[in-house]
């Protein structure tokens, strides 16, 4: 049996002319398709920095509304191809990687639309806790056009001070 090792859904293209250094830093999660590792989390953020070996350190944080505790996860990301193509694979659990693909980003690197390895994973990110309505609409339309069910998005609240 063959297993697909694709890191991006069929028919979706990652951003070219991507600037890794502009992307580094803190991002607020505005919306996501929910999945088990982020279930019940609000106030979610991701911070990206460069590890000494050249991989990207990924530090995710969120507030679990059921346990009323902060949760964190640290992982690493690697580019699948060249560093100017925003197609990455990320790992939080040893040798297991999943797709992380920037499929839309504004010129100032303030807002990003991220596709996972399949149509089950989608994130809208912002450098601030909100996103302008016109950017939100543009990203929703793009996601819908490639097959995402945007009605299923969880809209993240940012109402807690970080620890």
C-alpha positions in Angstrom: 0.0 0.0 0.0 1.3 3.4 -0.9 1.0 6.3 1.5 0.7 9.9 0.3 3.4 12.2 1.7 1.8 15.3 0.2 2.1 18.4 2.4 -0.4 20.5 0.5 -3.9 19.8 -0.8 -4.2 19.1 -4.5 -4.8 22.2 -6.6 -3.5 24.6 -4.0 -0.3 26.6 -4.5 2.0 27.9 -1.8 3.2 31.5 -2.0 6.3 32.0 -4.1 8.8 34.8 -3.5 8.2 34.1 0.2 10.5 35.9 2.7 11.2 33.7 5.7 12.6 36.6 7.7 9.5 38.8 7.3 7.4 35.9 8.4 9.3 35.3 11.7 7.8 36.6 14.9 4.4 36.4 16.6 1.1 35.7 14.9 -2.4 35.6 16.4 -4.7 32.9 15.3 -7.9 34.6 14.0 -9.7 31.4 12.8 -9.1 27.7 12.3 -10.7 24.5 11.3 -10.8 22.8 14.7 -8.8 19.6 15.4 -7.8 17.7 18.5 -4.6 19.5 19.4 -6.3 22.9 19.4 -9.8 21.9 20.6 -11.1 24.2 23.4 -8.3 26.7 22.9 -8.7 30.5 22.6 -6.1 33.3 22.7 -4.0 31.1 20.4 -0.7 32.4 19.1 2.2 31.1 17.1 5.8 32.4 17.3 8.4 31.6 14.7 12.2 32.0 15.1 15.2 30.3 13.5 16.9 27.4 15.3 20.7 27.2 15.3 20.5 24.3 12.7 18.4 26.5 10.3 15.0 25.0 10.9 12.2 27.2 12.2 11.2 27.0 15.8 7.5 26.9 16.2 6.1 27.9 19.7 2.3 27.6 19.9 0.3 28.8 22.9 -3.4 28.9 23.8 -5.8 29.1 26.7 -7.9 26.1 27.3 -11.4 27.3 28.2 -12.3 24.0 29.8 -9.3 23.5 32.1 -8.7 27.3 32.4 -5.0 26.7 31.9 -2.5 27.8 29.3 -1.1 25.1 27.0 2.0 25.3 24.9 3.6 23.2 22.2 7.1 23.6 20.7 7.9 22.2 17.3 10.1 22.7 14.3 9.4 23.4 10.6 11.4 22.8 7.5 10.9 24.0 4.0 9.8 21.2 1.6 11.5 22.9 -1.4 13.3 26.2 -1.7 13.0 28.8 1.1 11.3 31.2 -1.2 8.3 28.8 -1.6 6.1 28.9 1.5 5.6 25.1 1.6 6.8 23.7 4.9 6.4 20.7 7.0 6.1 21.0 10.8 6.6 18.5 13.6 5.6 18.6 17.2 6.0 14.9 17.7 9.3 13.4 16.8 9.6 12.2 13.2 6.0 12.9 12.3 5.5 15.9 10.0 2.4 17.6 8.7 2.0 20.3 6.0 2.1 24.0 6.7 1.6 26.1 3.6 1.2 29.8 3.4 -1.2 30.2 0.5 -1.9 33.9 0.8 0.0 36.8 2.5 -0.2 40.5 2.2 2.9 42.5 1.1 3.6 43.8 4.7 3.4 40.2 6.1 0.6 41.3 8.5 -2.1 38.7 7.5 -1.7 35.1 6.3 -3.9 32.2 5.1 -2.4 28.8 6.0 -3.4 25.5 4.4 -2.5 22.2 6.1 -1.8 18.9 4.4 -5.5 18.4 3.6 -8.8 20.3 3.4 -9.2 19.5 7.2 -6.6 22.1 8.2 -6.9 25.8 7.7 -5.8 28.9 9.6 -6.2 32.6 9.3 -3.4 34.5 11.1 -2.8 38.2 11.9 0.0 40.2 13.6 -2.8 41.7 15.7 -5.8 40.2 17.5 -8.1 41.3 14.7 -8.1 41.3 10.9 -9.7 43.9 8.5 -13.0 42.8 7.0 -11.8 43.1 3.4 -8.8 40.8 4.1 -11.0 38.3 6.0 -13.4 38.3 3.1 -10.6 37.8 0.5 -9.1 34.9 2.5 -12.5 33.2 3.0 -13.3 33.5 -0.7 -9.9 32.0 -1.6 -10.3 29.2 0.9 -13.8 28.4 -0.4 -12.6 28.5 -4.0 -10.1 25.7 -3.4 -12.6 23.5 -1.5 -12.4 24.5 2.2 -15.7 24.5 4.2 -15.3 27.9 5.8 -18.6 27.7 7.6 -16.8 25.2 9.9 -14.2 27.8 11.0 -13.7 28.4 14.7 -13.3 32.2 15.3 -10.7 32.6 18.0 -11.3 35.0 20.9 -8.4 37.0 22.2 -9.5 38.1 25.6 -6.8 36.9 28.1 -3.4 38.3 29.0 -0.7 35.8 28.2 1.2 34.2 31.0 
